Amino acid sequence: MSDLKKIKDEFILKLKNKSNLSEINQIKSDLFGKNGLISLQFKKIGTIADSERKKFAADLNGIKNELQDLISLKIIEIENADINEKLEKEKIDITLPERAFVRGRIHPVSQTIDEISSIFSEIGFSVEEGPDVENEYNNFTALNTPDNHPARDMHDTFYLDEKKQKLLRTHTSPVQIRTMLKDKPPFKIIAPGRTYRSDSDQTHSPMFHQVEGLHIDKNINMGHLKGCLNYFIKEFFEVEKIKMRFRPSHFPFTEPSAEVDIGYEIKDGKIVIGEGDKWLEILGCGMVHPNVLKNVKVDPVKFQGYAFGIGIDRLAMLKYGINDLRAFFDCDYRWLNHFGFDPLDVPTNYRGLSR
């Protein structure tokens, strides 16, 4: 028993003098490890005489339990001390003067999307959304895009699987497919959102923003399309007159198809939209192809309609004098502070979009 008492007294003293967890864990190992002092004492039990063995085992178990309890209490004590020390160091001094409040700014792309939505809502368009990850059918096939069309090539499209069934949508046109599949005509929607193509330079980005417009009803024609776009462009650029022309073009999902140019002139080094002898392409449009209507179970004999696609980033660049598309995605707070908008200044038609 004297050896056991000696071990106990020695390690109780050690526990009192240790102040960190690594030292306590070392004591725990010295006592209860494979070759620890207490472990070795248990191995001796078989060599002790029968008359003394029961008392020795009881005393050894008592000392083992006592030391384990002391070690556990010491660990809790050290952990609590560490927590209290951290709390003391990290305490906030509420007497310090407050930091200057800095209000965030709305990104020009977000502002432009709000402006576009506000304009089209005035003439009865609702906003629809769809997923960025799209299937091949909605993105290409349902939109009458041939299997050998260049847009389907991997150097233009980000595919997400080897079978080319999943991809990052290349335009927001799949939203019109989803909308027409889940409902019945008439349809009058816009679909703003992110789109993805394998392209990058001063005026192109692998991820950019586009708004799709769609109006399907009975007796819709190109005159309705021209009137809609004329209204939108004047409202968006906040001008009273707009010079606009339609050039014949080709898109798989519209027939006839057109590119739309607007007139502009350069004054004091800035682009002035509206009048002038220069032309600027801003969007593509056309009458929805009958095959697209058939693919979504809409009768092309009873219903016709138009669709258009507009690059939101490019509109923002034109309106707010931003000359490099890549700056939109640089996350530079100084740039955003200069070109951004007050978060409380929500664009509305009746008081002006950007004023």
C-alpha positions in Angstrom: 0.0 0.0 0.0 2.9 2.3 0.7 3.9 2.3 -3.0 0.3 3.1 -4.0 0.1 6.0 -1.6 3.4 7.3 -2.8 2.2 7.3 -6.4 -1.0 9.0 -5.4 0.6 11.7 -3.3 3.2 12.4 -6.0 0.7 12.8 -8.8 -1.7 14.9 -6.8 1.1 17.3 -6.2 2.0 17.3 -9.9 -1.7 18.0 -10.9 -1.8 21.1 -8.6 1.3 22.6 -10.3 0.3 22.0 -13.9 -1.5 24.7 -15.8 -2.0 23.5 -19.4 -3.8 20.6 -21.1 -0.6 19.1 -22.7 1.0 18.7 -19.3 -2.2 17.1 -17.9 -2.4 14.7 -20.8 1.2 13.7 -20.1 0.4 13.0 -16.5 -2.6 10.9 -17.7 -0.3 8.9 -19.9 2.3 8.4 -17.1 -0.4 6.9 -15.0 -2.8 5.1 -17.2 -0.8 4.5 -20.5 0.3 1.0 -21.6 3.4 1.3 -19.4 1.9 3.8 -16.9 2.5 3.4 -13.2 -1.2 2.5 -12.4 -1.3 0.1 -15.3 1.8 -1.7 -14.1 0.3 -2.0 -10.6 -2.7 -3.8 -12.1 -0.4 -6.3 -13.8 1.2 -7.1 -10.4 -2.1 -8.3 -8.9 -1.6 -11.9 -10.1 1.7 -12.1 -8.3 0.4 -11.0 -4.9 -0.5 -13.6 -2.2 -4.1 -14.6 -2.0 -4.5 -13.2 1.5 -3.5 -9.7 0.4 -4.7 -9.7 -3.2 -8.3 -8.6 -2.5 -7.3 -5.6 -0.4 -4.6 -4.6 -2.8 -7.0 -4.6 -5.8 -9.6 -2.6 -3.8 -7.0 0.0 -2.8 -5.6 0.2 -6.3 -9.1 0.7 -7.8 -9.8 3.4 -5.3 -6.6 5.3 -6.1 -7.2 4.9 -9.8 -10.7 6.4 -9.6 -9.5 9.2 -7.4 -6.7 10.2 -9.7 -9.0 10.0 -12.8 -11.5 12.2 -11.1 -8.8 14.7 -10.2 -7.5 14.7 -13.7 -11.0 15.3 -15.1 -11.6 18.2 -12.7 -8.2 19.7 -13.6 -9.0 19.6 -17.3 -12.4 21.3 -16.8 -10.6 24.0 -14.6 -8.0 24.7 -17.4 -10.6 24.8 -20.1 -12.8 27.2 -18.2 -9.7 29.4 -17.5 -8.9 29.5 -21.2 -12.5 30.5 -22.1 -12.5 33.2 -19.5 -9.2 34.5 -20.7 -10.5 34.7 -24.3 -13.7 36.4 -23.2 -11.6 39.0 -21.3 -9.4 39.7 -24.3 -12.2 39.8 -26.8 -14.5 42.0 -24.7 -16.0 44.9 -26.7 -15.5 48.3 -25.2 -18.9 49.9 -25.7 -17.4 53.3 -24.7 -15.5 53.4 -28.0 -16.9 55.8 -30.7 -19.0 54.1 -33.4 -17.5 53.5 -36.8 -18.7 55.7 -39.7 -21.8 54.1 -41.4 -21.2 53.3 -45.1 -24.3 52.6 -47.2 -23.9 49.9 -49.8 -24.6 50.6 -53.5 -26.7 48.8 -56.1 -24.8 47.2 -58.9 -25.5 48.8 -62.4 -26.6 45.4 -63.7 -29.1 45.0 -60.8 -30.3 48.6 -61.4 -30.7 47.9 -65.1 -32.7 44.7 -64.5 -35.1 46.7 -62.2 -35.4 49.4 -64.8 -36.3 46.9 -67.6 -38.8 45.1 -65.4 -40.4 48.4 -64.4 -40.8 49.5 -68.1 -42.3 46.2 -69.3 -44.6 45.9 -66.4 -46.2 49.1 -67.5 -47.4 47.4 -70.7 -48.6 44.2 -69.2 -45.5 41.9 -69.2 -44.9 39.7 -66.2 -41.4 38.5 -65.0 -40.6 34.7 -65.3 -37.4 33.0 -64.1 -35.7 29.7 -64.9 -32.6 27.6 -63.8 -29.1 28.5 -64.9 -28.4 24.7 -65.4 -30.6 23.7 -68.3 -31.3 20.6 -70.3 -30.3 20.3 -74.0 -34.0 20.1 -75.1 -35.1 23.4 -73.6 -31.9 25.2 -74.6 -31.7 24.0 -78.2 -34.1 21.4 -79.5 -37.3 23.0 -78.4 -36.1 26.3 -79.9 -35.7 24.7 -83.3 -31.9 24.7 -83.2 -30.5 22.0 -85.7 -28.2 19.3 -84.4 -25.3 20.7 -86.5 -25.8 24.3 -85.4 -22.5 26.0 -84.3 -24.1 27.1 -81.0 -24.1 23.5 -79.9 -20.3 23.1 -80.2 -18.3 22.8 -77.0 -16.2 25.9 -77.9 -19.4 28.0 -77.6 -21.3 26.1 -74.8 -20.4 25.0 -71.3 -21.6 21.3 -71.1 -21.8 19.7 -67.7 -21.8 16.0 -68.7 -20.2 13.9 -71.5 -23.5 13.2 -73.1 -24.2 16.9 -73.5 -27.6 16.6 -71.8 -26.9 19.2 -69.1 -25.4 22.6 -69.7 -25.2 26.2 -68.5 -27.9 28.0 -70.5 -26.6 30.0 -73.4 -29.6 32.4 -73.4 -32.7 33.0 -71.3 -34.9 31.7 -74.2 -35.4 28.3 -72.4 -37.6 30.2 -69.9 -40.1 30.8 -72.7 -40.2 27.1 -73.3 -40.8 26.3 -69.7 -43.5 29.0 -69.4 -45.4 27.8 -72.5 -45.1 24.1 -71.4 -46.7 24.7 -68.0 -49.5 27.1 -69.1 -51.8 28.0 -72.0 -51.7 31.1 -74.2 -51.8 34.0 -74.3 -48.3 34.7 -72.9 -46.7 38.0 -72.2 -43.5 37.7 -70.3 -39.9 38.9 -69.9 -37.2 36.6 -68.5 -34.1 38.4 -67.1 -31.1 36.4 -65.8 -27.6 35.1 -66.1 -26.4 33.3 -69.3 -23.1 31.6 -70.2 -21.0 31.3 -73.3 -17.3 30.5 -73.9 -16.2 34.0 -74.8 -14.2 36.7 -73.1 -12.9 40.1 -74.1 -13.6 43.8 -73.5 -17.2 43.5 -74.7 -17.9 39.8 -73.9 -17.8 37.8 -70.7 -18.2 34.0 -70.1 -21.1 34.9 -67.8 -23.4 37.8 -68.8 -27.0 38.9 -68.3 -29.8 38.8 -70.9 -33.5 39.5 -70.9 -35.8 37.5 -73.1 -39.2 38.9 -74.2 -42.1 36.9 -75.4 -45.7 37.8 -76.5 -48.0 35.1 -77.8 -51.6 35.8 -78.6 -54.0 35.8 -81.6 -53.3 38.1 -84.5 -49.8 39.3 -83.2 -47.6 40.7 -86.0 -44.3 42.6 -86.5 -46.0 45.9 -86.0 -46.7 44.9 -82.4 -43.0 44.0 -82.0 -41.8 47.3 -83.4 -44.2 49.3 -81.2 -43.1 47.4 -78.1 -39.4 47.9 -78.8 -39.9 51.5 -79.7 -41.6 52.1 -76.4 -39.0 50.3 -74.4 -36.0 52.0 -75.9 -37.4 55.5 -75.5 -38.3 54.7 -71.9 -35.0 53.0 -71.0 -32.8 55.7 -72.4 -35.2 58.4 -71.3 -35.4 60.2 -74.6 -38.5 61.6 -76.4 -37.5 60.4 -79.9 -35.6 57.3 -81.1 -34.2 56.5 -84.5 -34.6 52.8 -85.0 -34.1 50.3 -87.9 -34.7 46.6 -88.4 -32.2 44.6 -90.4 -33.0 41.1 -91.7 -31.2 38.4 -89.8 -31.5 34.7 -88.9 -32.2 32.9 -85.6 -33.4 29.3 -85.5 -36.3 30.2 -83.2 -37.8 33.1 -85.1 -39.0 33.7 -88.7 -38.7 36.3 -89.9 -35.8 37.5 -87.8 -34.2 40.9 -87.4 -31.4 42.8 -85.7 -32.4 46.2 -84.3 -30.1 49.2 -84.5 -30.7 52.6 -82.9 -29.3 55.9 -84.0 -26.7 57.8 -81.9 -24.2 60.6 -82.2 -21.0 61.5 -80.3 -21.1 64.7 -78.2 -18.2 65.8 -76.1 -16.7 62.3 -76.3 -19.9 60.6 -75.1 -22.5 58.5 -76.9 -25.9 60.3 -77.1 -28.7 57.9 -77.9 -31.7 58.9 -80.0 -30.7 60.9 -83.1 -27.6 61.0 -85.3 -26.1 59.5 -88.4 -24.4 56.5 -86.6 -26.0 53.1 -85.9 -25.6 50.9 -82.9 -26.9 47.3 -82.7 -28.6 46.5 -79.4 -30.8 43.4 -79.8 -32.2 40.6 -81.9 -35.8 39.7 -82.4 -38.4 38.2 -84.7 -41.7 36.3 -84.9 -41.7 33.1 -83.0 -41.1 30.2 -85.4 -44.1 27.8 -85.9 -41.9 24.9 -85.0 -41.2 26.4 -81.5 -45.0 26.7 -80.9 -45.5 23.1 -82.0 -42.8 21.9 -79.6 -44.8 23.4 -76.7 -48.2 22.2 -77.9 -49.4 25.6 -79.0 -51.4 25.7 -82.3 -49.4 28.0 -84.7 -52.6 28.5 -86.8 -54.5 30.1 -83.9 -51.6 31.8 -82.1 -48.6 33.9 -83.3 -46.2 36.0 -81.4 -42.9 37.7 -81.2 -39.7 37.3 -79.1 -36.6 39.4 -78.5 -33.4 39.1 -76.6 -31.4 42.0 -75.2 -28.0 42.0 -73.5 -28.5 43.7 -70.1 -24.8 44.4 -69.5 -24.5 46.1 -72.9 -27.5 48.3 -72.2 -26.0 49.3 -68.8 -22.7 50.2 -70.5 -24.4 52.4 -73.1 -26.6 54.2 -70.6 -24.1 54.8 -67.8 -20.9 55.3 -69.8 -19.1 52.1 -68.8 -16.5 51.2 -71.4 -15.3 47.8 -70.3 -17.6 44.9 -69.6 -15.1 43.1 -67.4 -15.3 45.8 -64.8 -18.8 44.5 -63.9 -17.3 41.4 -62.4 -14.1 42.8 -60.7 -15.7 43.3 -57.3 -13.9 46.6 -57.0 -15.7 48.7 -54.3 -14.3 51.9 -55.6 -15.8 51.2 -59.1 -19.2 50.2 -57.5 -19.2 53.3 -55.3 -18.8 55.4 -58.5 -21.2 53.6 -60.8 -23.6 52.1 -58.2 -27.0 53.4 -57.2 -28.6 54.3 -53.9 -30.5 51.2 -52.6 -33.5 53.3 -51.6 -33.8 54.9 -55.1 -36.0 52.2 -56.7 -36.6 52.8 -60.4 -40.1 53.7 -61.4 -41.6 55.1 -64.6 -43.6 57.9 -63.0 -40.6 59.6 -61.4 -37.8 58.6 -63.7 -35.8 55.5 -63.9 -32.2 56.6 -63.1 -32.7 60.0 -61.5 
